[in-house]
Amino acid sequence: MNLTRSPLGRLRLAALAEGVSYLILLFAAMPLKYLLGLPLAVRVVGLIHGLLFIVFGACLLAAWARHRWPVTRPALVLLSSLVPFGAFFMDRSLKREHLALPPS
């Protein structure tokens, strides 16, 4: 299964990348800034995370439009991205839906 071929697959990839960058920001860059006085860590990781969040948002809009979800579905996906580890839990649901799609 090629994740880059469908809007839902691209959403899954973007959500996982954004989720990993969020964890790195919270659990690596923030401690480096506040415990060791290295603000550059947050600046660099924060920029990467911000760019990935924009990509995630674009992928979410594309999947929403393609699959015609009710507004609650993308809202839950978006909310899961705001909670540490939330993207990984949401991916299980997105994966089930992705696997149920007919082959393209």
C-alpha positions as CSV (number, residue, x, y, z in Angstrom):
1,M,0.0,0.0,0.0
2,N,1.5,3.3,-1.1
3,L,0.6,6.0,1.3
4,T,1.3,8.9,-1.1
5,R,-1.3,7.9,-3.7
6,S,-4.4,9.0,-1.8
7,P,-5.4,12.0,0.2
8,L,-6.0,9.8,3.3
9,G,-2.6,8.2,3.0
10,R,-0.9,11.6,2.7
11,L,-2.8,12.8,5.7
12,R,-1.6,9.8,7.7
13,L,2.0,10.5,6.7
14,A,1.7,14.2,7.5
15,A,0.0,13.5,10.8
16,L,2.7,11.1,11.9
17,A,5.5,13.4,10.8
18,E,3.8,16.3,12.6
19,G,3.3,14.2,15.7
20,V,6.9,13.2,15.9
21,S,8.0,16.8,15.4
22,Y,5.7,17.8,18.2
23,L,7.2,15.2,20.6
24,I,10.7,16.3,19.7
25,L,9.7,19.9,20.3
26,L,8.2,19.1,23.7
27,F,10.6,16.5,25.1
28,A,13.9,17.5,23.5
29,A,14.0,21.1,22.3
30,M,12.0,22.7,25.2
31,P,14.2,21.0,27.9
32,L,17.3,22.1,25.9
33,K,16.0,25.7,26.0
34,Y,14.8,25.9,29.5
35,L,17.3,23.6,31.3
36,L,20.4,24.2,29.3
37,G,19.8,27.7,27.9
38,L,19.9,26.7,24.3
39,P,17.0,28.6,22.6
40,L,18.2,27.7,19.1
41,A,16.8,24.2,19.6
42,V,13.3,25.5,19.9
43,R,13.8,27.9,17.1
44,V,14.9,25.2,14.7
45,V,12.6,22.4,15.8
46,G,9.7,24.9,16.2
47,L,10.2,26.0,12.6
48,I,10.2,22.4,11.3
49,H,7.1,21.6,13.4
50,G,5.3,24.6,12.2
51,L,6.0,23.8,8.5
52,L,4.8,20.2,9.1
53,F,1.7,21.5,10.8
54,I,0.9,23.5,7.7
55,V,1.4,20.5,5.5
56,F,-0.8,18.5,7.9
57,G,-3.5,21.1,7.7
58,A,-3.4,21.1,3.9
59,C,-3.6,17.3,3.8
60,L,-6.5,17.3,6.3
61,L,-8.4,19.7,4.1
62,A,-7.7,17.6,1.0
63,A,-8.9,14.4,2.8
64,W,-12.0,16.1,4.1
65,A,-12.9,17.3,0.7
66,R,-12.2,13.9,-1.0
67,H,-14.0,11.8,1.6
68,R,-16.8,14.2,2.4
69,W,-16.5,13.6,6.1
70,P,-18.9,15.3,8.5
71,V,-17.3,18.3,10.2
72,T,-16.8,16.2,13.4
73,R,-14.2,13.9,11.7
74,P,-11.7,16.5,10.7
75,A,-12.3,18.3,14.0
76,L,-11.3,15.2,15.9
77,V,-8.2,14.7,13.7
78,L,-7.2,18.3,14.3
79,L,-7.8,18.0,18.0
80,S,-5.7,14.8,18.2
81,S,-2.8,16.8,16.7
82,L,-2.8,19.1,19.7
83,V,-2.4,16.4,22.2
84,P,1.0,14.7,22.7
85,F,0.9,11.2,21.2
86,G,-2.6,12.0,19.8
87,A,-1.5,11.6,16.2
88,F,-0.5,8.0,16.9
89,F,-3.8,7.1,18.4
90,M,-5.7,8.8,15.6
91,D,-3.6,7.0,13.0
92,R,-5.2,3.7,14.0
93,S,-8.6,5.0,13.0
94,L,-7.3,6.6,9.8
95,K,-5.4,3.4,9.0
96,R,-8.6,1.3,9.2
97,E,-10.4,3.7,7.0
98,H,-7.5,3.8,4.6
99,L,-7.3,0.0,4.3
100,A,-11.0,-0.1,3.6
101,L,-10.7,2.1,0.5
102,P,-10.8,0.3,-2.8
103,P,-7.4,0.0,-4.6
104,S,-6.7,3.0,-6.8
